[in-house]
């Protein structure tokens, strides 16, 4: 991945979902880095220079919203998209307060690629 291209950094601990998202987003023309837990970002080694986070809400080691907060506390201030099913009002409010867009599962049509493009200013 070239350092000057934005990277879509996908975090989902379900290997089948992670692989499918990586494949689909590459077909959409995005540079993609897939991770089950975001450990390399938490260690301070983001791929490329800038990007967008696409994080599943339900992770084995906690929730995606908390992971995004941890990444931001480490200086990774990329736009973030949270994927979840039927988010409660409290989750929607918490995400909105943090400037995090929610894309609901199942991921239908172009909702996720369109959200990613918007996060990149396109």
Biotite code that builds the C-alpha atoms (Angstrom):
import biotite.structure as struc

atoms = struc.array([
    struc.Atom([0.000, 0.000, 0.000], chain_id="A", res_id=1, res_name="UNK", atom_name="CA", element="C"),
    struc.Atom([1.371, 3.371, -0.947], chain_id="A", res_id=2, res_name="UNK", atom_name="CA", element="C"),
    struc.Atom([1.775, 5.783, 1.934], chain_id="A", res_id=3, res_name="UNK", atom_name="CA", element="C"),
    struc.Atom([-0.020, 8.567, 0.044], chain_id="A", res_id=4, res_name="UNK", atom_name="CA", element="C"),
    struc.Atom([-3.229, 6.561, -0.476], chain_id="A", res_id=5, res_name="UNK", atom_name="CA", element="C"),
    struc.Atom([-5.858, 6.457, 2.243], chain_id="A", res_id=6, res_name="UNK", atom_name="CA", element="C"),
    struc.Atom([-6.255, 3.064, 3.857], chain_id="A", res_id=7, res_name="UNK", atom_name="CA", element="C"),
    struc.Atom([-9.531, 1.505, 4.934], chain_id="A", res_id=8, res_name="UNK", atom_name="CA", element="C"),
    struc.Atom([-8.583, -0.241, 8.158], chain_id="A", res_id=9, res_name="UNK", atom_name="CA", element="C"),
    struc.Atom([-11.195, -2.940, 8.836], chain_id="A", res_id=10, res_name="UNK", atom_name="CA", element="C"),
    struc.Atom([-11.427, -4.521, 12.299], chain_id="A", res_id=11, res_name="UNK", atom_name="CA", element="C"),
    struc.Atom([-13.689, -7.528, 12.805], chain_id="A", res_id=12, res_name="UNK", atom_name="CA", element="C"),
    struc.Atom([-12.886, -10.641, 14.830], chain_id="A", res_id=13, res_name="UNK", atom_name="CA", element="C"),
    struc.Atom([-14.998, -12.930, 12.634], chain_id="A", res_id=14, res_name="UNK", atom_name="CA", element="C"),
    struc.Atom([-12.534, -14.266, 10.019], chain_id="A", res_id=15, res_name="UNK", atom_name="CA", element="C"),
    struc.Atom([-15.233, -14.923, 7.396], chain_id="A", res_id=16, res_name="UNK", atom_name="CA", element="C"),
    struc.Atom([-16.693, -11.426, 7.720], chain_id="A", res_id=17, res_name="UNK", atom_name="CA", element="C"),
    struc.Atom([-13.246, -9.839, 7.782], chain_id="A", res_id=18, res_name="UNK", atom_name="CA", element="C"),
    struc.Atom([-12.196, -11.654, 4.617], chain_id="A", res_id=19, res_name="UNK", atom_name="CA", element="C"),
    struc.Atom([-15.447, -10.792, 2.847], chain_id="A", res_id=20, res_name="UNK", atom_name="CA", element="C"),
    struc.Atom([-15.182, -7.118, 3.767], chain_id="A", res_id=21, res_name="UNK", atom_name="CA", element="C"),
    struc.Atom([-11.562, -6.963, 2.674], chain_id="A", res_id=22, res_name="UNK", atom_name="CA", element="C"),
    struc.Atom([-12.408, -8.575, -0.677], chain_id="A", res_id=23, res_name="UNK", atom_name="CA", element="C"),
    struc.Atom([-15.483, -6.417, -1.316], chain_id="A", res_id=24, res_name="UNK", atom_name="CA", element="C"),
    struc.Atom([-13.752, -3.163, -0.401], chain_id="A", res_id=25, res_name="UNK", atom_name="CA", element="C"),
    struc.Atom([-10.762, -3.975, -2.602], chain_id="A", res_id=26, res_name="UNK", atom_name="CA", element="C"),
    struc.Atom([-13.202, -4.546, -5.469], chain_id="A", res_id=27, res_name="UNK", atom_name="CA", element="C"),
    struc.Atom([-14.547, -1.049, -4.744], chain_id="A", res_id=28, res_name="UNK", atom_name="CA", element="C"),
    struc.Atom([-11.015, 0.269, -5.307], chain_id="A", res_id=29, res_name="UNK", atom_name="CA", element="C"),
    struc.Atom([-9.955, 0.883, -1.716], chain_id="A", res_id=30, res_name="UNK", atom_name="CA", element="C"),
    struc.Atom([-6.578, 0.080, -0.202], chain_id="A", res_id=31, res_name="UNK", atom_name="CA", element="C"),
    struc.Atom([-7.533, -2.216, 2.695], chain_id="A", res_id=32, res_name="UNK", atom_name="CA", element="C"),
    struc.Atom([-5.790, -3.444, 5.806], chain_id="A", res_id=33, res_name="UNK", atom_name="CA", element="C"),
    struc.Atom([-7.723, -6.116, 7.705], chain_id="A", res_id=34, res_name="UNK", atom_name="CA", element="C"),
    struc.Atom([-7.255, -6.932, 11.380], chain_id="A", res_id=35, res_name="UNK", atom_name="CA", element="C"),
    struc.Atom([-9.048, -9.109, 13.910], chain_id="A", res_id=36, res_name="UNK", atom_name="CA", element="C"),
    struc.Atom([-8.305, -6.776, 16.815], chain_id="A", res_id=37, res_name="UNK", atom_name="CA", element="C"),
    struc.Atom([-6.464, -3.608, 15.770], chain_id="A", res_id=38, res_name="UNK", atom_name="CA", element="C"),
    struc.Atom([-3.400, -4.573, 17.829], chain_id="A", res_id=39, res_name="UNK", atom_name="CA", element="C"),
    struc.Atom([-0.950, -3.063, 15.326], chain_id="A", res_id=40, res_name="UNK", atom_name="CA", element="C"),
    struc.Atom([-2.770, 0.262, 15.483], chain_id="A", res_id=41, res_name="UNK", atom_name="CA", element="C"),
    struc.Atom([-2.867, 0.118, 19.262], chain_id="A", res_id=42, res_name="UNK", atom_name="CA", element="C"),
    struc.Atom([0.891, -0.454, 19.160], chain_id="A", res_id=43, res_name="UNK", atom_name="CA", element="C"),
    struc.Atom([1.230, 2.771, 17.153], chain_id="A", res_id=44, res_name="UNK", atom_name="CA", element="C"),
    struc.Atom([2.038, 1.394, 13.728], chain_id="A", res_id=45, res_name="UNK", atom_name="CA", element="C"),
    struc.Atom([-0.732, 2.531, 11.369], chain_id="A", res_id=46, res_name="UNK", atom_name="CA", element="C"),
    struc.Atom([-0.376, 1.410, 7.760], chain_id="A", res_id=47, res_name="UNK", atom_name="CA", element="C"),
    struc.Atom([0.113, 4.284, 5.347], chain_id="A", res_id=48, res_name="UNK", atom_name="CA", element="C"),
    struc.Atom([-0.269, 7.885, 6.310], chain_id="A", res_id=49, res_name="UNK", atom_name="CA", element="C"),
    struc.Atom([-3.992, 8.290, 6.806], chain_id="A", res_id=50, res_name="UNK", atom_name="CA", element="C"),
    struc.Atom([-7.208, 6.402, 6.496], chain_id="A", res_id=51, res_name="UNK", atom_name="CA", element="C"),
    struc.Atom([-10.606, 5.428, 7.773], chain_id="A", res_id=52, res_name="UNK", atom_name="CA", element="C"),
    struc.Atom([-11.511, 2.955, 10.498], chain_id="A", res_id=53, res_name="UNK", atom_name="CA", element="C"),
    struc.Atom([-14.308, 0.450, 9.859], chain_id="A", res_id=54, res_name="UNK", atom_name="CA", element="C"),
    struc.Atom([-14.899, -1.373, 13.141], chain_id="A", res_id=55, res_name="UNK", atom_name="CA", element="C"),
    struc.Atom([-17.402, -4.020, 14.163], chain_id="A", res_id=56, res_name="UNK", atom_name="CA", element="C"),
    struc.Atom([-19.190, -3.171, 17.399], chain_id="A", res_id=57, res_name="UNK", atom_name="CA", element="C"),
    struc.Atom([-19.210, -6.699, 18.856], chain_id="A", res_id=58, res_name="UNK", atom_name="CA", element="C"),
    struc.Atom([-15.618, -7.790, 19.352], chain_id="A", res_id=59, res_name="UNK", atom_name="CA", element="C"),
    struc.Atom([-14.411, -10.595, 21.594], chain_id="A", res_id=60, res_name="UNK", atom_name="CA", element="C"),
    struc.Atom([-12.098, -8.275, 23.514], chain_id="A", res_id=61, res_name="UNK", atom_name="CA", element="C"),
    struc.Atom([-14.643, -5.495, 24.061], chain_id="A", res_id=62, res_name="UNK", atom_name="CA", element="C"),
    struc.Atom([-16.751, -3.264, 21.890], chain_id="A", res_id=63, res_name="UNK", atom_name="CA", element="C"),
    struc.Atom([-15.768, -1.365, 18.799], chain_id="A", res_id=64, res_name="UNK", atom_name="CA", element="C"),
    struc.Atom([-16.733, 2.015, 20.186], chain_id="A", res_id=65, res_name="UNK", atom_name="CA", element="C"),
    struc.Atom([-14.315, 1.587, 23.073], chain_id="A", res_id=66, res_name="UNK", atom_name="CA", element="C"),
    struc.Atom([-11.606, 0.381, 20.676], chain_id="A", res_id=67, res_name="UNK", atom_name="CA", element="C"),
    struc.Atom([-12.040, 3.513, 18.549], chain_id="A", res_id=68, res_name="UNK", atom_name="CA", element="C"),
    struc.Atom([-11.736, 5.644, 21.716], chain_id="A", res_id=69, res_name="UNK", atom_name="CA", element="C"),
    struc.Atom([-8.497, 3.826, 22.626], chain_id="A", res_id=70, res_name="UNK", atom_name="CA", element="C"),
    struc.Atom([-7.124, 4.371, 19.122], chain_id="A", res_id=71, res_name="UNK", atom_name="CA", element="C"),
    struc.Atom([-8.001, 8.059, 19.258], chain_id="A", res_id=72, res_name="UNK", atom_name="CA", element="C"),
    struc.Atom([-6.274, 8.380, 22.639], chain_id="A", res_id=73, res_name="UNK", atom_name="CA", element="C"),
    struc.Atom([-3.148, 7.073, 20.895], chain_id="A", res_id=74, res_name="UNK", atom_name="CA", element="C"),
    struc.Atom([-3.362, 9.781, 18.226], chain_id="A", res_id=75, res_name="UNK", atom_name="CA", element="C"),
    struc.Atom([-5.132, 7.836, 15.461], chain_id="A", res_id=76, res_name="UNK", atom_name="CA", element="C"),
    struc.Atom([-7.767, 10.432, 14.642], chain_id="A", res_id=77, res_name="UNK", atom_name="CA", element="C"),
    struc.Atom([-9.024, 8.937, 11.397], chain_id="A", res_id=78, res_name="UNK", atom_name="CA", element="C"),
    struc.Atom([-12.734, 9.068, 10.587], chain_id="A", res_id=79, res_name="UNK", atom_name="CA", element="C"),
    struc.Atom([-14.488, 6.006, 11.998], chain_id="A", res_id=80, res_name="UNK", atom_name="CA", element="C"),
    struc.Atom([-17.441, 3.886, 10.945], chain_id="A", res_id=81, res_name="UNK", atom_name="CA", element="C"),
    struc.Atom([-19.011, 1.470, 13.389], chain_id="A", res_id=82, res_name="UNK", atom_name="CA", element="C"),
    struc.Atom([-20.798, -1.599, 12.020], chain_id="A", res_id=83, res_name="UNK", atom_name="CA", element="C"),
    struc.Atom([-23.569, -3.068, 14.154], chain_id="A", res_id=84, res_name="UNK", atom_name="CA", element="C"),
    struc.Atom([-27.013, -4.606, 14.049], chain_id="A", res_id=85, res_name="UNK", atom_name="CA", element="C"),
    struc.Atom([-30.033, -2.718, 15.404], chain_id="A", res_id=86, res_name="UNK", atom_name="CA", element="C"),
    struc.Atom([-28.149, -0.166, 17.524], chain_id="A", res_id=87, res_name="UNK", atom_name="CA", element="C"),
    struc.Atom([-29.962, 1.088, 20.609], chain_id="A", res_id=88, res_name="UNK", atom_name="CA", element="C"),
    struc.Atom([-30.615, 4.801, 21.015], chain_id="A", res_id=89, res_name="UNK", atom_name="CA", element="C"),
    struc.Atom([-27.895, 5.075, 23.674], chain_id="A", res_id=90, res_name="UNK", atom_name="CA", element="C"),
    struc.Atom([-25.305, 3.561, 21.316], chain_id="A", res_id=91, res_name="UNK", atom_name="CA", element="C"),
    struc.Atom([-26.388, 5.877, 18.500], chain_id="A", res_id=92, res_name="UNK", atom_name="CA", element="C"),
    struc.Atom([-26.041, 8.869, 20.820], chain_id="A", res_id=93, res_name="UNK", atom_name="CA", element="C"),
    struc.Atom([-22.645, 7.803, 22.118], chain_id="A", res_id=94, res_name="UNK", atom_name="CA", element="C"),
    struc.Atom([-21.373, 7.245, 18.565], chain_id="A", res_id=95, res_name="UNK", atom_name="CA", element="C"),
    struc.Atom([-22.766, 10.582, 17.365], chain_id="A", res_id=96, res_name="UNK", atom_name="CA", element="C"),
    struc.Atom([-21.145, 12.395, 20.304], chain_id="A", res_id=97, res_name="UNK", atom_name="CA", element="C"),
    struc.Atom([-17.806, 10.863, 19.281], chain_id="A", res_id=98, res_name="UNK", atom_name="CA", element="C"),
    struc.Atom([-18.293, 11.743, 15.607], chain_id="A", res_id=99, res_name="UNK", atom_name="CA", element="C"),
    struc.Atom([-18.576, 8.092, 14.604], chain_id="A", res_id=100, res_name="UNK", atom_name="CA", element="C"),
    struc.Atom([-20.915, 7.070, 11.821], chain_id="A", res_id=101, res_name="UNK", atom_name="CA", element="C"),
    struc.Atom([-22.943, 3.876, 12.245], chain_id="A", res_id=102, res_name="UNK", atom_name="CA", element="C"),
    struc.Atom([-23.607, 1.583, 9.302], chain_id="A", res_id=103, res_name="UNK", atom_name="CA", element="C"),
    struc.Atom([-26.129, -1.083, 10.157], chain_id="A", res_id=104, res_name="UNK", atom_name="CA", element="C"),
    struc.Atom([-25.792, -4.762, 9.410], chain_id="A", res_id=105, res_name="UNK", atom_name="CA", element="C"),
    struc.Atom([-26.648, -6.511, 7.293], chain_id="A", res_id=106, res_name="UNK", atom_name="CA", element="C"),
    struc.Atom([-24.500, -4.426, 4.988], chain_id="A", res_id=107, res_name="UNK", atom_name="CA", element="C"),
    struc.Atom([-26.796, -3.868, 2.031], chain_id="A", res_id=108, res_name="UNK", atom_name="CA", element="C"),
    struc.Atom([-26.049, -2.155, -1.247], chain_id="A", res_id=109, res_name="UNK", atom_name="CA", element="C"),
    struc.Atom([-23.422, 0.561, -1.206], chain_id="A", res_id=110, res_name="UNK", atom_name="CA", element="C"),
    struc.Atom([-24.003, 1.838, 2.343], chain_id="A", res_id=111, res_name="UNK", atom_name="CA", element="C"),
    struc.Atom([-20.505, 0.984, 3.589], chain_id="A", res_id=112, res_name="UNK", atom_name="CA", element="C"),
    struc.Atom([-18.499, 2.028, 0.498], chain_id="A", res_id=113, res_name="UNK", atom_name="CA", element="C"),
    struc.Atom([-20.505, 5.259, 0.307], chain_id="A", res_id=114, res_name="UNK", atom_name="CA", element="C"),
    struc.Atom([-19.805, 5.999, 3.979], chain_id="A", res_id=115, res_name="UNK", atom_name="CA", element="C"),
    struc.Atom([-16.112, 5.337, 3.444], chain_id="A", res_id=116, res_name="UNK", atom_name="CA", element="C"),
    struc.Atom([-16.011, 7.661, 0.432], chain_id="A", res_id=117, res_name="UNK", atom_name="CA", element="C"),
    struc.Atom([-17.746, 10.383, 2.458], chain_id="A", res_id=118, res_name="UNK", atom_name="CA", element="C"),
    struc.Atom([-15.182, 9.938, 5.245], chain_id="A", res_id=119, res_name="UNK", atom_name="CA", element="C"),
    struc.Atom([-12.434, 10.576, 2.662], chain_id="A", res_id=120, res_name="UNK", atom_name="CA", element="C"),
    struc.Atom([-14.242, 13.714, 1.519], chain_id="A", res_id=121, res_name="UNK", atom_name="CA", element="C"),
    struc.Atom([-15.594, 12.168, -1.674], chain_id="A", res_id=122, res_name="UNK", atom_name="CA", element="C"),
])
